[in-house]
Amino acid sequence: MMVVLYVQLMANAFISLKRLPYDDLAWHVEISASNGYFAGVQDFYTYPEDLDVLGADFYKFPQSIQDEVRFELGDRTGKWAHFVLVRAFIFDLVGHAAIEFAVGNNATSPNHAQTSFFIRTEVAAINNLGQQLRAWVVAHDALLIWSPPAV
């Protein structure tokens, strides 16, 4: 007798940003994302100007077939409290795009957590993410939720 298990997939792909309470020029931000199969969440500190620049870069993406937009904080070696990478790039000569999402808390076992995956999407959806991100920097009280169209 053969038993087959089916795993229900998560909802559609998304990237979400939420500003957490923190009294400083830097913002305490929580980022979460899913590609429909995998998900991850990580908090970090950054300046709103850096998020605005990221939004502008996403909005102008791509400038060439080799172009990539990269937002990276911390590192994977444990020298920082966390690691955050959000990277948009073109992955073939036809112009198909993806966003790499990788986060980790750099904690020791058994509290260590990390995830890394890709969200396949269209260039126009990445441009839309840039537009939404820039608007969110101005009006940051609401939760930003970006969902690309299914590809």
N, C-alpha and C positions, 0 to 999 in steps of 0.2 A: 504494500500500500504506500502510495506516494502522497506526502503532505506538502502543499504549496502555501507559503505565506505571502501575502501581499502587504506591502508597507504603504500606508496612505501618505502621499506627498504633502508638504506644507503648501500654503497658499502661494500665490505668484511671487516672483522675485521682487525685492525691494531694498532700498537703503533708507534708513531713518536717522534723524538727528534730533536730539533733545538737549536744551541747555539746562543744567542742574544749578541749584542755588550755590553761589560762591561770590564773595565780596572782594573782587580784585579786578585789575585791568584784563587779566586773562580770564577766559571762560572755562568753566567745567562742563564738558560736553560728553554725552553718551551717544555712541554710534552703534547702530545695529543693522544687520543686513542678512539677506537670504537669497539664494539662487533657486529656491524651490525644493532643493534636496538637502542643503546644508545651511546652517545659520550661525551667527556669532554676534557678540555684543562686547563693547569695551568702553570704559570711560577714559578721558584724557583731558589735558589742559592745553588751550591754545588761545591765541589772540583773534578777535573777530576779523581783523584786517587780513590775517592769513586765510581764513575761510572765504572772505570776499575775493581774494586773489584766486583761490581754487575755483570758485564759482565762475569768475571771468575766464579762466583757462579752459574749464569745461565748456563754456558757452562758445569759445572760439575754436574748439577742437574739431578736426585736426588741421594743422597748418601744412602738413605733408603726410605722406603714407608712413613715414618713420616716426611721426610725432607721437609723444605720449605725455600725459598729464599725470603727475605724481604728487601725492600728499603723504608724507612719511614722518612719523614721530617715534622716538625711542629706537630700540634695536632688539633683535632676537637673542642677543647674547646674555641678557640679564643685567646689563649696566644701567638700565632704566627700569622703572616700575612697570612699564608696559611697552607694547609695540603696536603701532597702527599703520597700515598701508592701504591706501585707496589709489589705484592706478588705472587710467583709461588708455587704451591703445588699439591700434588697428592690427588684426591678426592674420590677414591675408591680402593678396594683391587686388582683390575685388572690392575691398573696403569694409569688410565686416569688422565690427568693433566688440570690445569686451571691457569689463571693469574687473580688475583683480581686487579682492577684499581679503586682507590678512590681519588678524589681531591676536594678541597674546598678553596675558597678565604677568608673565615672568615670575610667578610665585613658585615656591618649592612644593614638592609633592607632599601631601595629596591635593593641594590647592591649585596646582598649575593647570592652566587652560589655554588652548590656542585653536585657531581655525584658519583655514585658507581655502578659498574657492574663487571661481570666476562667474560673472554674470554676463552672458552673451546678450548683446543688445544692438541697437542701431545708433549711428552717429547722431541723428536728430534727437534721440532720447537722452544722450549724454549732454547735448546742447541744452535740452530742457532741464536736466538736473542742474546745470550751471545757472540757469535763469532762476530756478526755484531756490537754490542755495544763496544766491545774492539777495533775493527778496527776504529770505529767512534771517539773514544777518541783520537786516534793518528791523524786521518785526519778529524777533526771536522768542516771543512768549509761547507761540504755538509749536506743536510738533511738526517737523518736516518729514513727510513720507513721500518718497519718489518710487514709482512703480513703472518699469519700462514695459512696452508692449511685448507680448510673447513672440519669440523668434523661432 
